[in-house]
Amino acid sequence: MFQQKKEEYRINENIKSNTIRLVGDSDKENGIYLTKEIIMHANNKDLDLVEINPKLDPPVCKILDYKKFLYEQKKRKKQFKAKQVKINTKEIRFGPQIGDHDGKVKIKSAEKFLMRGDKVKVFVFFKGRSIVYKEQGKIKLLKFAEDIEEYGKVEQMPVMEGKRMYMILAPKKF
């Protein structure tokens, strides 16, 4: 069975209150009126009485074109969503004994991610007995942050979690 989408606003006869607070109408002055009187006034103008805030006593209503109102609400919501910035987190991992050349390759990819505006989570993973080199792992992470400081800043200093040590880098604003 299909379920109809619940209406966000009550309109016209669906408004339960006997009195309403009218706002934003050019013909009638803002104030408290009988619901039936205002519904008739709205019908004469080929508009709808829309309950904007049902929580107040009496509820706040406006006289407007309901379809146009819904369209503008949808449009406003879409614009708000478009302005939001989504930040992705990319991960880079290496061991405590990573070579210089391999480290430079990892730095290049981290630079690319930071320039795109993504955050970077850098891991040093310890396998087996390499857990003995915790300090070496921390040094590698700090060196990594130092090499990349032109593109990003350290958001979280190195933290040990289980068998891995990680650090989070955030992009710098250009």
Beta strands, then each sheet from edge to edge (+ up, - down):
strand 1: 19-22
strand 2: 31-34
strand 3: 48-53
strand 4: 60-64
strand 5: 89-94
strand 6: 119-125
strand 7: 152-161
strand 8: 164-171
sheet 1: 2+ 1- 4- 3+
sheet 2: 5+ 6+ 8- 7+
end
